[in-house]
Amino acid sequence: MERGQAALMGMQVMANVSVISITSVTSSAVIAHVTKTLEVYEQVVHCTTGDAYTITVSLPSVAAAKGKFYTVKLIADNGENVTVQDQDDSYDWAATGDLTLSSITDFGIFFSDGHKWYEIQSQTT
């Protein structure tokens, strides 16, 4: 399988966009947690939370993502949060820490220089 074909597998909206969506909840008493570690080619991620489902998005390895930008957006907020984190391999990640997206239109844009993730811009409410 070629790399371009792999990028099209799963839930895709357009090239290099991943969609993480929880749309059905069988019981509001059950709290579930969805985790997704991004592949290097998954550079734009649109998240939809459920009323009982949180999402954690882990950025790819900082070394593997060298020179790339990543955007994580909360496009539909059904009550729970999205947390964006590194893989504990970034120099000085603790300076900014994990980013929590809690409202529709919250987003974060990240850049890797191969050693450190930089939070280029974010909007949280």
DSSP file (Angstrom, degrees, kcal/mol; ACC not computed):
  #  RESIDUE AA STRUCTURE BP1 BP2  ACC     N-H-->O    O-->H-N    N-H-->O    O-->H-N    TCO  KAPPA ALPHA  PHI   PSI    X-CA   Y-CA   Z-CA
    1    1 A M              0   0    0      0, 0.0     2,-0.1     0, 0.0     0, 0.0   0.000 360.0 360.0 360.0 131.4    0.0    0.0    0.0
    2    2 A E     >  -     0   0    0      1,-0.1     4,-1.9     4,-0.0     3,-0.4  -0.415 360.0-111.4 -78.9 158.2    1.4    3.4   -0.9
    3    3 A R  H  > S+     0   0    0      1,-0.2     4,-1.8     2,-0.2     5,-0.2   0.888 117.1  54.9 -58.4 -42.0    1.5    6.2    1.6
    4    4 A G  H  > S+     0   0    0      1,-0.2     4,-0.7     2,-0.2    -1,-0.2   0.860 107.7  50.2 -60.6 -36.1   -1.2    8.2   -0.3
    5    5 A Q  H >4 S+     0   0    0     -3,-0.4     3,-0.8     1,-0.2     4,-0.5   0.887 107.0  54.0 -69.3 -38.6   -3.5    5.3   -0.1
    6    6 A A  H >< S+     0   0    0     -4,-1.9     3,-1.1     1,-0.2    -2,-0.2   0.863 102.6  58.2 -63.5 -34.6   -2.9    4.9    3.6
    7    7 A A  H 3< S+     0   0    0     -4,-1.8    -1,-0.2     1,-0.2    -2,-0.2   0.748 103.6  53.6 -66.5 -22.6   -3.9    8.6    4.2
    8    8 A L  T << S+     0   0    0     -3,-0.8    -1,-0.2    -4,-0.7     4,-0.2   0.533  88.0  99.3 -91.4  -6.7   -7.2    7.9    2.6
    9    9 A M  S <  S+     0   0    0     -3,-1.1     2,-0.1    -4,-0.5    -3,-0.0  -0.425  76.6  15.1 -77.0 156.5   -8.1    5.0    4.9
   10   10 A G  S    S-     0   0    0     -2,-0.1     2,-0.9     2,-0.1     8,-0.0  -0.468 120.5 -13.4  83.4-153.6  -10.4    5.6    7.9
   11   11 A M  S    S+     0   0    0      8,-0.2     8,-1.4    -2,-0.1     2,-0.4  -0.763  76.6 165.4 -91.1 105.5  -12.6    8.6    8.4
   12   12 A Q  B     +A   18   0A   0     -2,-0.9     6,-0.2    -4,-0.2     3,-0.1  -0.954  28.0 177.2-124.8 139.9  -11.4   11.2    5.9
   13   13 A V  S    S-     0   0    0      4,-0.6     2,-0.3     1,-0.5    -1,-0.1   0.765  78.7 -17.8-102.7 -43.7  -13.1   14.5    4.8
   14   14 A M  S >  S-     0   0    0      3,-0.2     3,-2.0     1,-0.0    -1,-0.5  -0.898 101.2 -47.4-150.4 176.0  -10.3   15.7    2.5
   15   15 A A  T 3  S+     0   0    0     -2,-0.3     3,-0.1     1,-0.3    -7,-0.1  -0.230 125.4   3.2 -54.1 133.9   -6.6   15.0    2.0
   16   16 A N  T 3  S+     0   0    0      1,-0.2    28,-1.8    -9,-0.2     2,-0.5   0.661 101.1 122.7  63.9  21.1   -4.7   14.9    5.3
   17   17 A V  E <   - b   0  44A   0     -3,-2.0    -4,-0.6    26,-0.2     2,-0.4  -0.957  41.3-167.2-113.7 129.0   -7.9   15.5    7.4
   18   18 A S  E     -Ab  12  45A   0     26,-3.0    28,-2.8    -2,-0.5     2,-0.5  -0.893   7.4-152.1-109.5 144.6   -8.9   13.0   10.2
   19   19 A V  E     - b   0  46A   0     -8,-1.4     2,-0.6    -2,-0.4    28,-0.2  -0.973   7.1-169.8-118.2 123.0  -12.3   13.1   11.8
   20   20 A I  E     + b   0  47A   0     26,-2.7    28,-2.7    -2,-0.5     2,-0.4  -0.948  23.8 166.4-110.6 112.1  -12.7   11.9   15.3
   21   21 A S  E     - b   0  48A   0     -2,-0.6     2,-0.6    26,-0.2    28,-0.2  -0.987  29.9-171.3-137.6 131.0  -16.4   11.7   16.0
   22   22 A I        +     0   0    0     26,-1.5    31,-0.1    -2,-0.4     3,-0.1  -0.964  22.5 157.1-116.4 110.6  -18.6   10.1   18.7
   23   23 A T        +     0   0    0     -2,-0.6     2,-0.4     1,-0.1    -1,-0.1   0.610  52.6  57.7-113.6 -14.4  -22.2   10.4   17.6
   24   24 A S        -     0   0    0     26,-0.0     2,-0.5     0, 0.0    -1,-0.1  -0.969  53.7-174.2-124.8 135.7  -24.1    7.7   19.4
   25   25 A V        -     0   0    0     -2,-0.4     3,-0.2     1,-0.1    28,-0.0  -0.991   8.3-171.0-125.5 124.9  -24.3    7.2   23.1
   26   26 A T  S    S+     0   0    0     -2,-0.5     2,-0.3     1,-0.3    -1,-0.1   0.782  79.1  12.8 -87.2 -27.0  -26.1    4.1   24.5
   27   27 A S    >   -     0   0    0      3,-0.2     3,-1.3     1,-0.1    -1,-0.3  -0.930  55.3-153.3-151.8 124.4  -26.1    5.2   28.1
   28   28 A S  T 3  S+     0   0    0     -2,-0.3    -1,-0.1     1,-0.3    -2,-0.0   0.648  96.6  68.0 -71.3 -12.4  -25.3    8.6   29.6
   29   29 A A  T 3  S+     0   0    0     -3,-0.0     2,-0.6     2,-0.0    -1,-0.3   0.669  87.2  78.5 -78.2 -16.0  -24.2    6.8   32.8
   30   30 A V    <   -     0   0    0     -3,-1.3     2,-0.6    23,-0.0    -3,-0.2  -0.837  67.7-159.9 -97.3 121.4  -21.2    5.4   31.0
   31   31 A I        -     0   0    0     -2,-0.6     2,-0.3    22,-0.1    22,-0.2  -0.899  14.5-173.3-101.2 122.5  -18.3    7.7   30.5
   32   32 A A  E     -f   53   0B   0     20,-2.5    22,-1.9    -2,-0.6     2,-0.4  -0.754  14.2-146.7-112.7 160.3  -16.0    6.6   27.8
   33   33 A H  E     -f   54   0B   0     -2,-0.3     2,-0.5    20,-0.2    22,-0.2  -0.991   6.7-159.5-131.4 124.8  -12.6    8.0   26.7
   34   34 A V  E     -f   55   0B   0     20,-2.9    22,-2.7    -2,-0.4     2,-0.4  -0.890  10.1-169.9-104.5 128.7  -11.5    8.0   23.1
   35   35 A T  E     -f   56   0B   0     -2,-0.5     2,-0.4    20,-0.2    22,-0.2  -0.944   5.6-177.9-119.6 143.6   -7.7    8.3   22.4
   36   36 A K  E     -f   57   0B   0     20,-2.4    22,-3.0    -2,-0.4     2,-0.6  -0.966  13.8-158.6-141.5 120.9   -6.1    8.9   19.0
   37   37 A T  E     -f   58   0B   0     -2,-0.4    22,-0.2    20,-0.2     2,-0.1  -0.899  31.8-125.1 -96.5 121.8   -2.3    9.1   18.3
   38   38 A L        -     0   0    0     20,-2.9    23,-0.2    -2,-0.6     2,-0.2  -0.353  11.1-132.1 -70.9 142.2   -1.9   10.9   15.1
   39   39 A E    >   -     0   0    0     21,-0.1     3,-1.5     1,-0.1    -1,-0.1  -0.525  34.1-104.7 -79.1 159.6    0.1    9.5   12.2
   40   40 A V  T 3  S+     0   0    0      1,-0.3    -1,-0.1    -2,-0.2    -2,-0.1   0.847 121.3  51.3 -57.5 -35.5    2.6   11.9   10.6
   41   41 A Y  T 3  S+     0   0    0      1,-0.1     2,-1.5     2,-0.1    -1,-0.3   0.581  85.7  89.7 -81.2  -9.4    0.3   12.5    7.6
   42   42 A E    <   +     0   0    0     -3,-1.5    -1,-0.1     1,-0.2   -25,-0.1  -0.626  47.6 151.6 -88.4  81.9   -2.8   13.3    9.7
   43   43 A Q        +     0   0    0     -2,-1.5    28,-2.9   -27,-0.5     2,-0.4   0.619  57.5  48.0 -94.5 -14.9   -2.1   17.1   10.0
   44   44 A V  E     -bc  17  71A   0    -28,-1.8   -26,-3.0    26,-0.2     2,-0.5  -0.991  66.8-174.9-128.0 124.5   -5.7   18.4   10.3
   45   45 A V  E     -bc  18  72A   0     26,-3.0    28,-2.9    -2,-0.4     2,-0.5  -0.977   9.5-164.3-125.4 125.8   -8.0   16.8   12.9
   46   46 A H  E     -bc  19  73A   0    -28,-2.8   -26,-2.7    -2,-0.5     2,-0.4  -0.939  15.7-161.1-107.2 125.5  -11.7   17.7   13.3
   47   47 A C  E     -bc  20  74A   0     26,-2.9    28,-2.0    -2,-0.5    29,-1.3  -0.875  14.8-172.7-113.7 140.0  -13.2   16.5   16.6
   48   48 A T  E     -bc  21  76A   0    -28,-2.7   -26,-1.5    -2,-0.4    29,-0.2  -0.989  17.2-154.3-125.7 119.2  -16.8   16.0   17.6
   49   49 A T        -     0   0    0     27,-1.9     2,-0.2    -2,-0.4     5,-0.1  -0.526   4.6-138.5 -91.7 161.4  -17.4   15.1   21.2
   50   50 A G  B >   -G   53   0B   0      3,-1.0     3,-0.7    -2,-0.2    30,-0.4  -0.604  31.2-102.4-107.2 173.9  -20.4   13.2   22.7
   51   51 A D  T 3  S+     0   0    0      1,-0.2     3,-0.1    -2,-0.2    28,-0.0   0.613 122.9  23.3 -75.9  -8.7  -22.3   13.9   25.9
   52   52 A A  T 3  S+     0   0    0      1,-0.1   -20,-2.5    28,-0.1     2,-0.4   0.124 109.2  86.9-137.2  21.4  -20.5   11.1   27.7
   53   53 A Y  E <   -fG  32  50B   0     -3,-0.7    -3,-1.0   -22,-0.2     2,-0.2  -0.979  51.2-166.8-131.4 122.0  -17.3   10.8   25.6
   54   54 A T  E     -f   33   0B   0    -22,-1.9   -20,-2.9    -2,-0.4     2,-0.4  -0.663  13.0-145.5 -97.3 161.4  -14.0   12.7   26.0
   55   55 A I  E     -fh  34  82B   0     26,-2.0    28,-2.6    -2,-0.2     2,-0.5  -0.992   9.7-166.6-130.3 134.7  -11.3   12.7   23.3
   56   56 A T  E     -fh  35  83B   0    -22,-2.7   -20,-2.4    -2,-0.4     2,-0.5  -0.991   7.7-164.5-118.3 125.5   -7.5   12.8   23.8
   57   57 A V  E     -fh  36  84B   0     26,-3.2    28,-2.6    -2,-0.5     2,-0.5  -0.944   4.2-158.9-109.6 121.3   -5.4   13.5   20.7
   58   58 A S  E     -fh  37  85B   0    -22,-3.0   -20,-2.9    -2,-0.5    28,-0.2  -0.881  17.9-128.8-100.3 127.2   -1.7   12.7   20.9
   59   59 A L        -     0   0    0     26,-2.9     3,-0.1    -2,-0.5   -19,-0.1  -0.300  35.8 -95.7 -64.4 156.6    0.5   14.5   18.4
   60   60 A P        -     0   0    0      0, 0.0    27,-0.3     0, 0.0    -1,-0.1  -0.097  62.8 -59.9 -64.7 173.4    2.9   12.3   16.5
   61   61 A S     >  -     0   0    0    -23,-0.2     4,-1.8     1,-0.2     5,-0.1  -0.333  48.8-131.4 -52.4 132.5    6.5   11.7   17.6
   62   62 A V  T  4 S+     0   0    0      1,-0.2    52,-0.5     2,-0.2    54,-0.2   0.844 106.7  49.4 -61.2 -34.2    8.2   15.2   17.6
   63   63 A A  T >4 S+     0   0    0      1,-0.2     3,-1.2     2,-0.2    -1,-0.2   0.911 110.9  48.1 -71.6 -42.3   11.1   13.8   15.6
   64   64 A A  T 34 S+     0   0    0      1,-0.2    -2,-0.2    50,-0.0    -1,-0.2   0.790 111.3  51.8 -67.7 -27.3    9.0   12.1   12.9
   65   65 A A  T >< S+     0   0    0     -4,-1.8     3,-2.2    -5,-0.1    47,-0.4   0.263  77.3 151.4 -93.9  11.3    6.9   15.3   12.5
   66   66 A K  T <  S+     0   0    0     -3,-1.2    47,-0.2     1,-0.3     3,-0.1  -0.158  70.6  10.6 -50.2 127.3    9.9   17.6   12.0
   67   67 A G  T 3  S+     0   0    0     45,-3.0     2,-0.3     1,-0.3    -1,-0.3   0.517 104.7 116.7  84.3   6.3    9.0   20.6    9.8
   68   68 A K    <   -     0   0    0     -3,-2.2    44,-1.7    44,-0.3     2,-0.3  -0.799  54.4-141.5-113.5 151.9    5.2   19.9    9.9
   69   69 A F  E     - D   0 111A   0     -2,-0.3     2,-0.4    42,-0.2    42,-0.2  -0.838  14.8-164.0-104.8 145.5    2.2   21.8   11.2
   70   70 A Y  E     - D   0 110A   0     40,-2.6    40,-3.1    -2,-0.3     2,-0.4  -0.997   1.7-164.6-132.4 135.8   -0.8   20.1   12.9
   71   71 A T  E     -cD  44 109A   0    -28,-2.9   -26,-3.0    -2,-0.4     2,-0.5  -0.982   2.9-172.0-123.0 129.9   -4.2   21.6   13.6
   72   72 A V  E     -cD  45 108A   0     36,-2.4    36,-1.9    -2,-0.4     2,-0.4  -0.988  12.6-177.8-121.5 124.4   -6.7   20.1   16.0
   73   73 A K  E     -cD  46 107A   0    -28,-2.9   -26,-2.9    -2,-0.5     2,-0.8  -0.937  28.6-140.7-125.0 144.0  -10.2   21.7   16.0
   74   74 A L  E     +c   47   0A   0     32,-2.6    31,-2.5    -2,-0.4    32,-0.3  -0.902  30.2 168.5 -97.6 105.6  -13.4   21.1   18.0
   75   75 A I  E     +     0   0A   0    -28,-2.0     2,-0.3    -2,-0.8   -27,-0.2   0.659  67.1  25.8 -98.1 -17.3  -16.0   21.4   15.3
   76   76 A A  E     -c   48   0A   0    -29,-1.3   -27,-1.9    27,-0.1     2,-0.7  -0.898  69.0-161.5-148.1 116.6  -19.1   20.1   17.2
   77   77 A D        +     0   0    0     -2,-0.3    27,-0.1   -29,-0.2   -27,-0.1  -0.868  15.5 171.6-105.5 112.3  -19.2   20.2   21.0
   78   78 A N  S    S-     0   0    0     -2,-0.7   -25,-0.1     2,-0.2    -1,-0.1  -0.037  72.7 -69.7-108.8  30.1  -21.8   17.9   22.6
   79   79 A G  S    S+     0   0    0      1,-0.3     2,-0.2    23,-0.2   -28,-0.1   0.145 104.2  85.9 115.5 -20.7  -20.7   18.5   26.2
   80   80 A E        -     0   0    0    -30,-0.4    -1,-0.3   -27,-0.2   -31,-0.2  -0.645  67.6-110.3-113.9 171.7  -17.2   16.9   26.7
   81   81 A N        -     0   0    0     -2,-0.2   -26,-2.0    -3,-0.1     2,-0.4  -0.526   9.2-139.8-101.8 162.8  -13.7   18.1   26.1
   82   82 A V  E     -hI  55 101B   0     19,-2.5    19,-3.5   -28,-0.2     2,-0.5  -0.985  17.3-158.6-116.7 131.0  -10.8   17.3   23.7
   83   83 A T  E     -hI  56 100B   0    -28,-2.6   -26,-3.2    -2,-0.4     2,-0.5  -0.945   0.7-158.0-111.7 130.5   -7.3   17.2   25.1
   84   84 A V  E     +hI  57  99B   0     15,-3.1    15,-2.2    -2,-0.5     2,-0.3  -0.932  24.1 164.0-107.6 127.5   -4.2   17.7   22.9
   85   85 A Q  E     -h   58   0B   0    -28,-2.6   -26,-2.9    -2,-0.5     2,-0.1  -0.896  32.5-122.4-137.5 164.7   -1.0   16.3   24.2
   86   86 A D        -     0   0    0     -2,-0.3   -25,-0.1   -28,-0.2    12,-0.0  -0.316  35.9-105.8 -92.5-174.1    2.5   15.3   23.1
   87   87 A Q        -     0   0    0    -27,-0.3   -26,-0.0    -2,-0.1   -29,-0.0   0.003  58.7 -98.1-102.5  28.2    4.0   11.8   23.5
   88   88 A D  S    S+     0   0    0      1,-0.1   -27,-0.0     3,-0.0    -3,-0.0   0.797 106.3 101.5  59.6  30.5    6.3   13.0   26.3
   89   89 A D        +     0   0    0      2,-0.1     2,-0.4     4,-0.0    -1,-0.1   0.302  51.3 101.5-121.7   5.8    9.1   13.4   23.8
   90   90 A S  S >  S-     0   0    0     26,-0.1     3,-1.2   -28,-0.1    26,-0.3  -0.783  75.8-116.9 -97.5 132.2    9.1   17.1   23.3
   91   91 A Y  T 3  S-     0   0    0     24,-2.7    26,-0.3    -2,-0.4    -2,-0.1  -0.488  95.0  -3.6 -62.1 127.6   11.6   19.4   24.9
   92   92 A D  T >  S+     0   0    0     -2,-0.2     3,-1.4     1,-0.1     4,-0.4   0.757  77.8 147.4  63.2  30.5    9.8   21.8   27.3
   93   93 A W  G X>  +     0   0    0     -3,-1.2     4,-3.5     1,-0.3     3,-1.3   0.845  66.6  68.6 -61.6 -31.5    6.2   20.7   26.6
   94   94 A A  G 34 S+     0   0    0      1,-0.3    -1,-0.3    -4,-0.2    -2,-0.1   0.710  81.4  75.2 -62.5 -19.3    5.4   21.5   30.2
   95   95 A A  G <4 S+     0   0    0     -3,-1.4    -1,-0.3     1,-0.2    -2,-0.2   0.892 120.4  10.9 -61.0 -38.7    5.9   25.2   29.5
   96   96 A T  T <4 S-     0   0    0     -3,-1.3    -2,-0.2    -4,-0.4    -1,-0.2   0.725 100.6-165.4-106.8 -33.6    2.6   25.3   27.7
   97   97 A G     <  -     0   0    0     -4,-3.5    -3,-0.1    -5,-0.2    -2,-0.1  -0.067  41.9 -22.3  75.7-178.6    1.2   21.9   28.7
   98   98 A D        -     0   0    0      1,-0.1     2,-0.5    -4,-0.0   -13,-0.2  -0.295  65.2-130.1 -62.7 147.7   -1.7   20.0   27.3
   99   99 A L  E     -I   84   0B   0    -15,-2.2   -15,-3.1     2,-0.0     2,-0.5  -0.887  15.8-153.8-103.7 130.5   -4.3   22.0   25.4
  100  100 A T  E     -I   83   0B   0     -2,-0.5     2,-0.6   -17,-0.2   -17,-0.2  -0.920   3.1-162.2-107.8 123.6   -8.0   21.6   26.4
  101  101 A L  E     +I   82   0B   0    -19,-3.5   -19,-2.5    -2,-0.5    23,-0.1  -0.916  22.7 157.8-102.4 121.3  -10.6   22.3   23.7
  102  102 A S        +     0   0    0     -2,-0.6     2,-0.3   -21,-0.2   -23,-0.2   0.538  52.6  49.1-124.3 -10.5  -14.0   22.8   25.4
  103  103 A S  S >  S-     0   0    0    -25,-0.1     3,-2.4   -29,-0.0   -29,-0.2  -0.948  91.9 -86.0-133.6 153.0  -16.2   24.8   23.0
  104  104 A I  T 3  S+     0   0    0     -2,-0.3   -29,-0.2     1,-0.3     3,-0.1  -0.283 115.7  26.2 -55.5 140.9  -17.1   24.7   19.4
  105  105 A T  T 3  S+     0   0    0    -31,-2.5    -1,-0.3     1,-0.3   -30,-0.1   0.294  85.7 136.2  80.0  -2.8  -14.4   26.6   17.3
  106  106 A D    <   +     0   0    0     -3,-2.4   -32,-2.6   -32,-0.3    -1,-0.3  -0.483  29.9 162.8 -65.7 144.9  -11.7   26.0   19.9
  107  107 A F  E     -DE  73 123A   0     16,-1.8    16,-2.4   -34,-0.2     2,-0.3  -0.975  30.8-150.3-156.4 166.1   -8.5   25.0   18.1
  108  108 A G  E     -DE  72 122A   0    -36,-1.9   -36,-2.4    -2,-0.3     2,-0.5  -0.990   5.7-157.8-142.5 140.8   -4.7   24.6   18.4
  109  109 A I  E     -DE  71 121A   0     12,-2.9    11,-1.9    -2,-0.3    12,-1.2  -0.984  18.3-173.3-119.4 127.3   -2.0   24.8   15.7
  110  110 A F  E     -DE  70 119A   0    -40,-3.1   -40,-2.6    -2,-0.5     2,-0.4  -0.899  10.6-163.5-125.2 148.5    1.3   23.1   16.5
  111  111 A F  E     -DE  69 118A   0      7,-2.2     7,-3.0    -2,-0.3     2,-0.5  -0.992   8.4-150.0-132.1 139.4    4.7   23.0   14.8
  112  112 A S  E     - E   0 117A   0    -44,-1.7   -45,-3.0   -47,-0.4   -44,-0.3  -0.928  14.2-175.8-110.4 130.6    7.6   20.5   15.3
  113  113 A D        -     0   0    0      3,-1.7   -47,-0.1    -2,-0.5     4,-0.1   0.266  64.4 -96.1 -99.0   9.6   11.2   21.4   14.8
  114  114 A G  S    S+     0   0    0    -52,-0.5   -48,-0.1     2,-0.3     3,-0.1   0.167 119.9  45.1  97.3 -16.5   12.2   17.8   15.4
  115  115 A H  S    S+     0   0    0      1,-0.4   -24,-2.7   -53,-0.1     2,-0.3   0.578 115.1  27.8-125.3 -27.1   13.0   18.4   19.1
  116  116 A K        -     0   0    0    -26,-0.3    -3,-1.7   -54,-0.2     2,-0.5  -0.996  64.8-130.3-144.2 142.5   10.1   20.5   20.4
  117  117 A W  E     -E  112   0A   0     -2,-0.3     2,-0.5   -26,-0.3    -5,-0.2  -0.812  25.2-157.9 -87.7 132.3    6.4   21.1   19.8
  118  118 A Y  E     -E  111   0A   0     -7,-3.0    -7,-2.2    -2,-0.5     2,-1.1  -0.949  14.9-138.4-111.0 129.8    5.5   24.8   19.5
  119  119 A E  E     -E  110   0A   0     -2,-0.5    -9,-0.2    -9,-0.2     3,-0.1  -0.769  24.9-178.0 -84.2 101.1    2.0   25.9   20.0
  120  120 A I  E     -     0   0A   0    -11,-1.9     2,-0.3    -2,-1.1    -1,-0.2   0.923  62.7 -16.5 -69.7 -46.5    1.8   28.4   17.2
  121  121 A Q  E     +E  109   0A   0    -12,-1.2   -12,-2.9    -3,-0.2     2,-0.3  -0.984  63.9 176.6-157.3 150.3   -1.7   29.6   17.9
  122  122 A S  E     -E  108   0A   0     -2,-0.3     2,-0.4   -14,-0.2   -14,-0.2  -0.990  15.3-156.7-153.0 157.7   -4.7   28.5   19.9
  123  123 A Q  E     +E  107   0A   0    -16,-2.4   -16,-1.8    -2,-0.3     2,-0.3  -0.970  22.2 163.7-136.1 120.7   -8.2   29.6   20.8
  124  124 A T              0   0    0     -2,-0.4   -23,-0.1   -18,-0.2    -2,-0.1  -0.978 360.0 360.0-134.7 150.2   -9.9   28.3   23.8
  125  125 A T              0   0    0     -2,-0.3   -24,-0.1   -22,-0.1    -1,-0.1   0.376 360.0 360.0-122.3 360.0  -12.9   29.5   25.7
